[in-house]
Amino acid sequence: MGLPKAPASCGLRDDGCLQEFDHGFIAWTSSTGAQPARGEILSRWAALERIDGQLGYPKAAEICGRPHNGCTQEYQGGAIVWSPETGAQPIWGATGERWVALKSFDGSLGYPTSAEVCNLSGGGCYQDYQGGAIIWSPATGAQPTWGATRERWATLNFVDGPMGYPTSAEICNLSRGGCYQDYQGGAIIWSPATGAQPTWGATRERWATLNFVDGPMGYPTSAEICNLSRGGCYQDYQGGAIIWSPATGAQPTWGATRERWATLNFVDGPMGYPTSAEICNLSRGGCYQDYQGGAIIWSPATGAQPTWGATRAEWGARNFDRGSLGFPTAAETCGGGQCTQYYQFGKVNWSPQAGISYSQFPTSYCESLNRGTTKYPGGTPRVSFAIAESYPSTHINFVNCVGENGAYRTEWSTSGFDGESGFARPGVATGPTINKFSPTGSFTITDAFGVGNPGTALNYIALNPYSRWGGRLNGNYNKYFESSADIFPDENMWYYATRRQGDYRQGAVINYNREPDSPITMNAGFAIFLHSNPVATWGCISLSESDIVRYLRTAAPGDRLIMGVGADVFR
């Protein structure tokens, strides 16, 4: 210390004394004893008003030999820390305590490079260190900030930005080497792959419901960006993005569904904003995501396809993917005054003039039995379909289905005709017969007829000149009988078998309004036939003679024929 330069001054603060020497000062109180102050630490203490400042009296002599050739001296109100690189800086209060808790100069922050500065909004203070800073506010206490997380916070205007004050230190216990730091306004998340990204608000809350970095979204790869139409925002993640709007809230998008949405111009396309996350509870491993304009539907077999508008409404009315149409295989396309959407098992058409029309692919009729999407029973070893596309179409697709190994497959198919008036609506009687309607429903086949048995297992009636089918409202109504009389509306079967067109050369009885399917109701229409001569009929189903023979040769008593307009036959 050298020689004293002046007598000691006593009676000072805390009843202490202070004396100046050639190379410093000695300060004394009864509680601290006599402690020297010298060099750069003394200069910093002097700049802080010595014993009258926040530090007060020294509590110990300067200690050197600290890491990086540093020195420290403790005071009543804190300490002064010196290193050749940082000079002498004071530490005190909550900021100093936090630094000590972080292993002081042996920790991540290193030596302080400034005193505590208290000019932050909200009554906050900060102190800079070699490795970062400690930030304090009355609401959040003292929290350290460093590294990439602090750099990202800086780009957001520190405490005056959306994040506000930190409420924790950086914590590095996330999967894949990640770290996070909580703030009043959210958190900053860092990983080696994605850098440091802020998360906040509704987007962060939605991310939380998805298990943060350990969920399908992974780490954020950007901040939230609010440049979408209608006031929307988005934040990108490793696994996709979270999209927010005032109308729809925050919803995640990812995978094939998000890729398909991208092809439709995201929020500015027909789908608009998502209104739900992707939900994977559909049949055959399928998923869907709802949007303002409809939904995107995905399955392993069909990929991701959008659905909207009237076509989606029709698909929904048919039980979506579990109905007769299955999953969509393409988006709706429009041209020539109508729009069409294709599905696994059929299609839906829409036009302003005609509205909605539904069509099941003939190749899918048998599959509808396997999927349980017909409105009428099958359940027999062979089930056939006679399906028209619309009312009052007279053209039908005829498909023969055979059951093997617990499932139906298409055995063969052809085209043919129904009644001249088309099909009657479900539950509507076709009679009287002169109305020329074919009935809608599922009917058994038990009897066949013609000019010679082609080799069928059905009960076969060989026709003769007396063969009649009862049309008069008497005991013969809707039955086969023989008579020499030819009285309308009894039907002369021999005439139709032997005339040039050969309608009844071969045929089968479809048990409509007839045992065993139902009691006979007079004038409700009598049993119709599956017969030769492919032209529109008075209510029968007609095919070529070769197709009738092919049918009869494999038919067995109790086989069923499901018939009607597809929209009213399939679910």
Secondary structure by P-SEA (a helix, b strand, c coil): cccccccccccccccbbbbbcccbbbbbcccccbbbbbcaaaaaaaaaccccccccccccccccccccbbbbbbcccbbbbbcccccbbbbbcaaaaaaaaacccccccccccccccccccccccccccccbbbbbcccccbbbbbcaaaaaaaaacccccccccccccccccccccccccccccbbbbbcccccbbbbbcaaaaaaaaacccccccccccccccccccccccccccccbbbbbcccccbbbbbcaaaaaaaaacccccccccccccccccccccccccccccbbbbbcccccbbbbbcaaaaaaaaacccccccccccccccccccbbbbbccccbbbbcccccbbbbbbccaaaaaaaaccccccccccbbbbbccccccccbbbbbbbbbccccccccccccccccccccccccccccccccbbbbbbbbbbcccccccccccccccccccccccccccccccccbbbbcccccccccaaaaaaccccccccbbbbcccccccccccccccccccccccccccccbbbbccaaaaaaaaaaccccbbbbbcccccccc
